[in-house]
Amino acid sequence: MTTGELQRRLGVSDAVVIGAGSMIGAGVFAAWAPAARAAGTGLLIGLAIAAVVAFCNAASSAQLAAIHPESGGTYVYGRRQLGETWGHLAGWGFVVGKTASCAAMALTVGAYLWPEYERWVAVAAVVGIAAVNIGGLSRTVAVTKVLLVVSLVALTAVVASGWSSPSASLERITPIDDDLYGIIQSAGFMFFAFAGYARIATLGEEVRAPAVTIPKAIPRALGAVLAVYAVVGVTALAVVDADLLALTDAPLRLVADAGDLPVGGLVRVGAGIAALGVLLNLIPGVSRTTLAMARNRELPGWFAHVDTKRSLPVRAELTVAAVVIGLVVFLELRSAIAVSGVAVLTYYAITNAAALTLTPEQRRWPRPIAILGLLGCVVLIAALPWRAVLTGAVVLLLGVLVRLATANRRST
């Protein structure tokens, strides 16, 4: 019997679409408000900084994926290149960061679909998505493409409606606010809107000539997404003062409503669908990483259970959903994005550190890219609100302590 292999059917354009579809989602509907609060119109510079850091991280991920073609991402890369402790920290950072991302996405659903009952809608969204996932539905490449179209239609409506407003003016943007700390903090928030870029790095078994296709697809996908975000960001700041943009959990709804076109409902529904699509992808991703870590006895073995009837990690899935609901009840959207940023940037800092250990023969991108990515992750973490940094650090440390306790029980 031969082992099944994935068919190499995807070209550069397919990889770009998948990468862009994984990035352009609910994050672009939510991240503008905390970024505007941090930097005002300077968030446009922060957007560019976030894109550069995302590119470096994606390049490092792609190199490591070529060397270690197995699922698990930096949880695997860290273990192989840096040691088990760093792999565990990366895996735990992924679990923490993406769990906070789930809360942010759920709150985004509520903020756009029914703002008066934002938290209740968010809770209902998590419960519904968890039920759907346990029922066996997953987000496929086809679904990713559909969600990309939905997001782009909603964003096009935002831009068109925004510029139809009599108050739209580029004079609102100039001069660009130049507070350096605020700009870097806004980059930390806008980094959230690029989540999903590393999806391209996982396509090694599905693309034709991966050594050529993936290095081409990464900058093209990021460039396309950056262009879309830049247009949306300029529109938002030209239509609504940055101070007002910072006060809402649904900033693009505010921009759409300011125009003369009747597209407010379309934007609300589009943002809600995009956020639900992200949840459909994130919750099983977190639960499966939890399952893998439990199997390696780096988390309690209770999470290693797989339901024999459904062939799904139901315990992990339900636990993740319960934690997300707790975060939805107690966290504001800005705080959820910030905590997610701390943990996910830690994950990618380890990714870049692992890439620095590659030999010249294994390296597909210049070494300074990994150095820039590592430094960029550390700087963005340091610039995020201190409460989020402290919370993220405490939770990451808690994961290390749980690992040590689990290891001690195993040794005895």
N, C-alpha and C positions, 0 to 999 in steps of 0.2 A: 504494500500500500504506500502511496506517495503522500507527502504532506501537502495540503492545499495551499496555493499561493494566490495572492491578489493579482488581478490582471492590470497590466500597465497600460491604461487607456487614456490617462489625462495628459494634456499638453500644458504649455505655459499659460495660455489664456484660461484654461479650466482651473489651474492652481491659483491663478490670480482671483478668479471669481469666488472660489471656495475660501481663500484667505480674506478677501474683502467681506464676504458674507458672514464670516466668523467675527469680524470686527465691527461692522456697521450694524449695531443692534441697539438695545435699550440704553447703553452707556451714553450715546450721543444725545439722547433726550434728557439725561439727568445731570451730566457732569458740568454743564455750563454754570449752574447756579453757585456751587461752592467755589468754582474757579473764578467767577466774577467777584465773589466776596473777597477772595484772596488778592486779586491783582487788578480788578477793574478791566479796562481795555487791554492791559498788559497780558491778559490771558491768551491773546493771539500769539505772543512770543512763547508763552508756556506751552501752547499747543505744539509748536514746532519742536521745542525741547523734548516733550513727551514722545513725539514721533521718532526723534533721533535715538532716544533710549530704547524704545520699542524695536527699532531696527537692529540695534546692537544685540538685544536679547534674542531676537528671532534668528539672527545670524549664528549666534552661539548655540542656540537650540538645534538649528539645522545641522551644524557640524557634529554635535554629539549624537543626534538621531542617526546620522550615517554610520557612526561607530557602534552604536548600541541600538539596533533596529528592533526594539521591543517596547511594549506599552509601559507607561509609568513615568515618562518624562524625566524631570530632574530628580525625582525620587530614585530612579535607576542611575542616572548619570552621576549624581553625587556619591552614591554608594560605590560605583565602579571607579571613579576618578579621584575622589577625595576621602572616602572612607564611610563606614556605616553611619556614624554620628551626623555627618553633613547630609547624607541621603535622607536620614530620618527628619532632620530639621527642614529640608526642602519639602518632603512629603507632608509634614505637619503644617508648614507654611501654606502649602496649596490648600489643604483642608480648611484651615482657618480663613485664609483669604477668600476662597471661593464660597465658603459659607456666608461670610459677610456680604459678598457680592450677591448671593441669592436674596438676602434681606433687602439690599439696595434695589434689586430688580423688582421684588414684590412691592416695595414701597412706590416704585415708579409706576407700576400697574395701577395702584390706588390713586396716586397723584393725578394721573391723566384721565382715568375712567370715572372716578367718583371722588373728587378731592375732599368733600365733606366727610366722607367715611374712609379716608385713605388707609388707615391701619386695618379696619375690618375687611376691606377689599383685598389688602395684601395678605392677610391671614387666609382668606378664602382661596386666593390664588395658589398659595403654597400647598394647602390641603388638596386642591384639585389636581395640581401638577404631580404631587406625590402619588395620588390615586391612579392617575394616568400612567405614570412610570411603573408602578407595581403591576398594573394591568398589562405591561409589556410593550407599550408604545415608546419608540425612541426617535430622536431627531436624526434624520438621514441627510445625505448630501442634497437630495431633492428638496427637502424641507428647508434646508439652509438657503437654497437659491430662492425659494418662495418668500422666505422672511426677508431676504435682501431686497427683493422687489418691493415688498410692503414698506420696508424702512425707507427706501429711496423715494417711493411715491409720497410718503408722509413728509420727508425732508424737502422734496420739491415743492410741496404745497406750502410748507413753512416759508421757504424762500420767496415764492411767488406772492403769497399773501403779504409777507413782510414788506416787500418793495412796492406793493400797491398802497401802502399806508402814506398819507400825506406828510406824516412826521418823519419818514425815513430819510436819513441824511448821514453821509460819511463824516460830517463834522462832529458827530457824537463820538467818533472813535479817536480823532486827533485832538491834541497830541496823545500818543499812547502812554499810559501810565508806566513809569519806569522804576517802580519799587522792586529791587532785585529779589529780596526775600519773598515778596508776594508773588512775583512771576514764577519763581522756582516752586513755591507751594502750589500755584495754579497748575504747573506741569505735573505735580504729583496727583492732583485731582483729574486732570485731563488724560493721564495715563490710563485711568479706568475706562475711558472711551475706546482705547485701542485693544482691550482685552480680547483674546482670540487669535491674535496675530501668529502665535506659535503653531496654529493648526497646520500651516503650510509645511512646517518642519516634520510633521508626522506622515506626510504623503509619500515618503520614499519608496514604498512598495507599490504605489498606485500610479505614479507618473512615468512617462517615457523619459529615458536618459536623466535620472534624478540628479546626477552630478552637474548637469547643465540647467535643467528646468527649475529646480528649487532656488539656486542663487539668482536666477532671473526673476522668478515670481515674487520673492520676498520684497525687494525694493519697489517693484511695480505695484503690488497690492498696497503696501504702505503709502506709496506716493498717491495712488488713487484715493485712498481713504483720507489722507491728509488734505487733498484738494477739496473733497466733499465737505470735510469738517471746517476748512477755512472759509468756504462760501457760506456755510450755515452760521459760523461764528461772526463773520463780518456782518451778515444780515441781522443777526440778533442784536448786536451792539449798535447797529445803525438805526434800528427801530425802537429799541427799549434801552433806557439808561442802564448802565451796568449796576447801579445801586438797586434798581428795581428788579433786574434779572437775578440778583443775589438773594432775593427774598422769597422765592417760590421754589417748590419741588418740581414744578412742571414748566420750566422756562420757555420751551418752544411752543407750548400752548399759549403763553402770554404773547409771544411774537406773532403767532398765527391770528390771534384774536385782535391784534392791533391793526391788521390790514382790512381792506375792503372786500376781500374774497371770502365767500362762505365755506371755508375749509376747516373751521375749528373742529368739527366732529370727525372729519377724516384724520386730522393730526392726532386727536385723542385716541381714536380706535387704532390707528397705525402704531402709535407708541405703546399702547397696551398689548397689542399682538406681538410686537417686537420683544417686549419685556417677558411675556409669557414664553416665547420661543427660547429666550436665553435660559429661563428657569428650567424648561424641558431638557436642556442640554446640561446645565450646571449641577442640578441635584443628583442625577445618576453618576456624573463624573466625580463628585465629592464622595459619594457612597462607595464607589469602586476603589478609589484611592484608600479610603478607610478600610475596606475589605483587604486590600493588598498589604497594608501595614499591619493589620491584625494577623494575617497569615504569617507574616515575618516576625510576629510576637513583639511588635513595636507599639502596638495598641492592645488593649484587653482582648483576649481571644473570643469573647462574646460576639464581637463584631465580625468574626470570620465565618459566621454561619451563613449558608446559602440555602434558601428555601427550595426543597427538592421538587415541588410542584411547579413553581414558576421559574426556577433556575436563576433567581435574583437574590442579591444581598438585602433582603427585606428589613432585617434588623438595622443595618447601617442606613438604609434609605429612610426608615421611619425616624431614626435618631436624628439624622441630618435635618429632616423636615421639622421635627420638634424644636431643635435648636434655632433654626431659621425663624420659626414663629416667635420664639422668645425674643430674638433680636428685633424682629419687626415691632413687637409691642413696646420695647424699651428704647430703641435707638432712633435717632433722627436720620434722615437720608444722608446728610452730609457726614455724619459720624460713621455710618455704615461704609460709605465710599472710602473714607480715610483709613479705617481699620483694615479694610480689604487691601488698600494700597500698601500699607506697612507690611502685611504678610506676603502679598504677591511679589512685591519688590524684593523682599528677603529671598523668596524662591528664585527669582531671576538673578539676584546677586550671586547665589550659589551656582546657578547655571553658567554665568560668566566665569566664575572662579574655576569651575570644572573645565571649561573650554580652554583656559590658560594652561592646563596641564597636557594638552594634546601635543603630539610631536609634529614637526614640520610636515611630515608625510601625511598625517591625518588632518591637517588644517586646510580648510577651503576658503577661509577669509583671513585677512591680515590680523595678527595678534593684537594690535592696538584697538581693534574694534571691541574685543572682549574686555580689554582694560577700560575703555571708555564706558562700556555697558556696566561694568562692576562699579566704577566710580559714580556713574549716573544714578544707579539704583540707591547707593548709599546716600548721596546728596538729596535725592527726592524723599527718601524716608525721613531724613533729618529735618526737612523743611515742612513736613506735614504737621498739623496741630499736635501739640505735645501730649494732650490727653489720648489721642489716637495712637501715638507712638508708644506711650506708656502702656496702654491697654494691649496693644499688639505684642509688645515685648513680654508682658506678664503671661499672656496666653501661650506664646511660643515657648517660654521657659517652663510653663506648666506641662507642655507636651514632652519636653526633655525629661522632666521629673517623672512623668508617667512611664516613659520608656525605661528609665533607670529602675523604677519599682518593678516593672514587668520583667526586666532582665534579672533582677535579684530573685524574684519568685521562681523564675525558670531555673536559675543556678542552684537553688536549694531544693 
